[in-house]
Amino acid sequence: MSGRLDAGEFIELYTAHEVRLRGYVLSLVPRWSDAEDIVQKCSLILWKKFDQYEPGTNFFAWACQIVRFEVKEFGRQLARDRMVFNDEFLNAVAEATVQSRQELQQRIDALQKCVARLPKDHRELLRLRYDERRSVGSVATVVNRPIEGVYKALSRIRLALHACISRRLAEGDV
């Protein structure tokens, strides 16, 4: 390592993106066990090449380049298997996966900002219903409101969140 980045920084970046990288590999490889092998191999390669990572740039995009190369290498090794996809297909899926993950992350960021702007009692209804996975009847009991009122409130909150998210995405405010 060149000294620019240390093991702690690698671990922080890798763990922040590990689930997304695993999903990316799974979108490119048909078998779960093969994907797990590739993820393990890529984690070692990412560590070995971490001195080539430019601090402040997109770690996920950098890691995806390495993953894509390893998936292609894996495909060459299994060329006799009829489940192996050609490079053109892999590249198309890889690009679509990166794009959809970026769009999903933008939506998540917008949702978090929109929820943060809601009144406290609305956030509490969402927390009870979705974080705690309670039924609407259970939420109504906890907040001491009629079930119909909770249904209507949740419906209005979801509509408001949808409008807020759409507005933020359209304005690029994510």
C-alpha positions as a printed NumPy array, in Angstrom:
array([[  0.   ,   0.   ,   0.   ],
       [  1.206,   3.472,  -0.799],
       [  0.321,   4.875,   2.616],
       [ -2.466,   7.085,   1.291],
       [ -5.148,   4.789,   2.627],
       [ -5.062,   2.328,   5.487],
       [ -6.752,  -0.94 ,   6.364],
       [ -9.421,   0.845,   8.381],
       [-10.417,   2.957,   5.401],
       [-10.592,  -0.133,   3.199],
       [-12.751,  -1.978,   5.721],
       [-15.066,   1.027,   6.056],
       [-15.493,   1.402,   2.291],
       [-15.783,  -2.319,   1.622],
       [-18.36 ,  -2.981,   4.334],
       [-20.404,   0.029,   3.205],
       [-20.641,  -1.463,  -0.3  ],
       [-20.395,  -5.216,   0.321],
       [-24.124,  -5.937,  -0.002],
       [-24.356,  -3.948,  -3.245],
       [-21.261,  -5.7  ,  -4.643],
       [-22.693,  -9.094,  -3.714],
       [-25.947,  -8.174,  -5.48 ],
       [-23.993,  -7.004,  -8.492],
       [-22.143, -10.335,  -8.738],
       [-25.412, -12.249,  -8.294],
       [-26.893, -10.308, -11.201],
       [-24.034, -11.525, -13.426],
       [-23.573, -15.132, -12.31 ],
       [-26.366, -17.726, -12.465],
       [-25.345, -19.833,  -9.452],
       [-25.275, -18.607,  -5.858],
       [-22.248, -20.736,  -4.944],
       [-20.256, -19.388,  -7.905],
       [-21.226, -15.834,  -6.973],
       [-20.022, -16.4  ,  -3.401],
       [-16.672, -17.695,  -4.687],
       [-16.303, -14.647,  -6.921],
       [-17.206, -12.254,  -4.078],
       [-14.548, -13.849,  -1.859],
       [-11.928, -13.68 ,  -4.606],
       [-12.852, -10.074,  -5.422],
       [-12.598,  -8.991,  -1.789],
       [ -8.983, -10.181,  -1.769],
       [ -8.245,  -8.516,  -5.1  ],
       [ -9.849,  -5.273,  -3.94 ],
       [ -7.635,  -5.313,  -0.855],
       [ -4.504,  -6.04 ,  -2.895],
       [ -5.342,  -3.275,  -5.387],
       [ -6.575,  -0.789,  -2.79 ],
       [ -3.466,   1.324,  -3.29 ],
       [ -4.763,   1.964,  -6.843],
       [ -8.065,   3.341,  -5.556],
       [ -8.265,   7.114,  -5.774],
       [ -9.599,   8.508,  -2.441],
       [-12.778,  10.51 ,  -2.827],
       [-13.898,   8.738,  -5.993],
       [-16.758,   6.251,  -6.282],
       [-15.549,   3.093,  -4.509],
       [-18.514,   1.061,  -5.757],
       [-17.825,   1.932,  -9.405],
       [-14.124,   1.136,  -8.961],
       [-14.923,  -2.197,  -7.308],
       [-17.47 ,  -3.05 , -10.03 ],
       [-14.742,  -2.798, -12.674],
       [-12.708,  -5.39 , -10.82 ],
       [-15.773,  -7.564, -10.246],
       [-16.697,  -7.403, -13.929],
       [-13.204,  -8.534, -14.928],
       [-13.337, -11.437, -12.452],
       [-16.783, -12.497, -13.688],
       [-15.457, -12.54 , -17.258],
       [-12.453, -14.567, -16.132],
       [-14.768, -16.967, -14.336],
       [-16.841, -17.283, -17.525],
       [-13.778, -18.127, -19.576],
       [-12.905, -20.861, -17.099],
       [-16.389, -22.351, -17.446],
       [-16.648, -21.97 , -21.213],
       [-17.98 , -25.507, -21.571],
       [-20.939, -24.808, -19.279],
       [-24.024, -23.861, -21.312],
       [-25.107, -21.396, -18.567],
       [-22.163, -19.089, -19.339],
       [-23.131, -15.791, -20.941],
       [-21.119, -14.019, -23.605],
       [-19.23 , -10.786, -22.883],
       [-21.768,  -8.613, -24.701],
       [-24.58 ,  -9.909, -22.518],
       [-22.514,  -9.574, -19.325],
       [-21.581,  -5.994, -20.201],
       [-25.213,  -5.083, -20.888],
       [-26.41 ,  -6.61 , -17.613],
       [-23.532,  -5.04 , -15.699],
       [-24.315,  -1.575, -17.021],
       [-28.033,  -1.981, -16.339],
       [-27.323,  -3.212, -12.813],
       [-25.037,  -0.301, -11.964],
       [-27.567,   2.157, -13.39 ],
       [-30.526,   0.644, -11.528],
       [-28.572,   0.514,  -8.247],
       [-27.639,   4.177,  -8.623],
       [-31.275,   5.076,  -9.295],
       [-32.402,   3.019,  -6.314],
       [-29.857,   4.734,  -4.08 ],
       [-31.106,   8.135,  -5.269],
       [-34.666,   7.099,  -4.399],
       [-33.553,   5.888,  -0.967],
       [-31.723,   9.161,  -0.327],
       [-34.776,  11.158,  -1.417],
       [-37.064,   9.033,   0.778],
       [-34.844,   9.591,   3.815],
       [-34.877,  13.355,   3.26 ],
       [-38.638,  13.396,   2.73 ],
       [-39.338,  11.299,   5.829],
       [-37.094,  13.577,   7.897],
       [-39.291,  16.548,   6.913],
       [-42.516,  14.879,   8.045],
       [-44.151,  15.882,  11.319],
       [-43.106,  13.749,  14.285],
       [-46.499,  12.018,  14.587],
       [-46.367,  10.996,  10.906],
       [-42.857,   9.591,  11.341],
       [-44.112,   7.664,  14.368],
       [-46.938,   6.106,  12.332],
       [-44.424,   5.049,   9.656],
       [-42.046,   3.669,  12.272],
       [-44.742,   1.582,  13.91 ],
       [-46.178,   0.32 ,  10.628],
       [-43.003,  -0.344,   8.651],
       [-39.999,  -0.487,  11.01 ],
       [-41.839,  -2.561,  13.599],
       [-43.98 ,  -4.262,  10.919],
       [-47.141,  -3.865,  12.941],
       [-50.589,  -4.329,  11.485],
       [-52.686,  -1.206,  11.002],
       [-54.924,  -2.418,  13.818],
       [-51.938,  -2.692,  16.149],
       [-50.728,   0.783,  15.153],
       [-54.207,   2.167,  15.815],
       [-54.169,   0.636,  19.293],
       [-50.717,   2.049,  20.097],
       [-51.579,   5.586,  18.962],
       [-55.124,   5.367,  20.331],
       [-56.794,   6.252,  17.027],
       [-59.527,   4.521,  15.008],
       [-58.273,   1.987,  12.435],
       [-59.921,   3.924,   9.591],
       [-58.106,   7.071,  10.704],
       [-54.757,   5.287,  10.7  ],
       [-55.456,   3.836,   7.229],
       [-56.302,   7.321,   5.914],
       [-53.301,   8.928,   7.617],
       [-50.902,   6.321,   6.22 ],
       [-52.419,   6.743,   2.775],
       [-51.962,  10.528,   2.917],
       [-48.399,  10.128,   4.205],
       [-47.515,   7.705,   1.39 ],
       [-48.97 ,  10.1  ,  -1.206],
       [-47.024,  12.994,   0.298],
       [-43.814,  10.942,   0.303],
       [-44.371,   9.897,  -3.308],
       [-44.848,  13.525,  -4.349],
       [-41.817,  14.648,  -2.336],
       [-39.585,  11.908,  -3.776],
       [-40.748,  12.615,  -7.331],
       [-40.125,  16.331,  -6.866],
       [-36.632,  15.79 ,  -5.422],
       [-35.664,  13.385,  -8.201],
       [-36.981,  15.742, -10.89 ],
       [-35.063,  18.653,  -9.358],
       [-31.938,  16.554,  -8.796],
       [-32.167,  17.339,  -5.077],
       [-31.003,  13.978,  -3.68 ]])
